[in-house]
């Protein structure tokens, strides 16, 4: 993104801060995978949203009248091993900050920055060690009250930053469209290339290689490639089973590029066609999902879409004889949860389960233009439940798209990925 976007975000945050309020936003640290091997680095979303900087261990410090940053120092020897660092002067220029310091100056500078600031905004809970260090620092500052000095008296999570992140700018929508385009390439390869006898991890490798080939970071979350009864496990990521005859394959995977991720689920048969029972359940979920997408409109309460989805799925299961009784009674008792046990969607953006509140004062929030949400109803039939007709046991279907709230005309960002039965069977053939 253009550097001016990050500068503008910083100014917008400063304008939200009142006198005697300070915000700290920490970069992600490098994390050890095992022994001295590190995980692939991915920057903290909040920090990147404000800075666009991909280096680890930095700290952005903002007050209404003051902006500064602490960065890893330039170090020729270390840069030979791990790459060129921006350094404090480059970051100050890049973000148009008042001050920029080496990270080694943190202990000597942060006390002055926090002195006589009443409120500290920080994402408490992300790093318990960092939280403890900050609380100890605040405690030591408050021991100077007789000098007329004090540390922050109130500590809060900066929900205002997450409110900003909820609503996607045109530039962010373009990023999500690009991630969706790459995601489509991965899913379509699976439609065409999957064969009985392959292993789930082979499909996973196709997805990851396709994403990387087109400049993505990889998957925005762990790929779910679930064949047969594994599709009834909601967050299945083992991906080691062999694909058998007449199985459904559920794939939940989205590419992340430039810090914005898609989130898509598609289901297809291991052979050329769905079985009768598979087709019946798939079509029920698809019809309900299409209706839920139409309901994803400005002013509609987020939870209302879920409640209508539950009602429509339950009604369909009654029509099929898989649930028995009156619709109202089944809904009241929650008997549908045997087959549908998760929510219908979530916010999407830099994080797959993106930031933002769904309820305010105990009431579901209405959707507003600029939100991007997933719509993902599903039905899952326990393979060991002998009360379920044999042909339905072990079927797991979830269909998921990414939708931009746009007045009364929702925009499906992932519409290019096939999901109609005839489309899928044509690609499988």
Buried (B, 14 or more C-beta within 10 A) or exposed (E): BEEEEBBEBBEEBBEBBEEBBBBBBBBBBEEEEEEEEEEEEBBBBBBBBBBBBBBBBBBBBBBBEBBBBBBBBBEEEEEEEBEEBBBBEBBBEBBEBEBBBBBEEBEEBBBEBBBEBBBBBBBBEEBEEBBEBBBEBBEEBEEEEEEEBBBBEEBBEBEBBBEBBBBBBEEBBBBBBBBBBBBBBBBBBBBEEBEBEBBBBBBBBBBBEBBBEBEBBBBBBBBBBBBBBBBBBBEBBEBEBEBEEEBBBBBBBBBBBBBBBBBBBBBBBBBEBBBEBBBBBBBBBBBBBBBBBBBBBBEBBBBEBBEBBBBBBBBBBBEBEBBEEEBEEBBEEEBBEBBBEBBBBBBBBBBBEBBBEBEEEEEBBBBEEBBBBBBBBBBBBBBEEEEBEEBBBBBBBBBBBBBBBBEEEBBBBBBBBBBEBEEBBEBBE
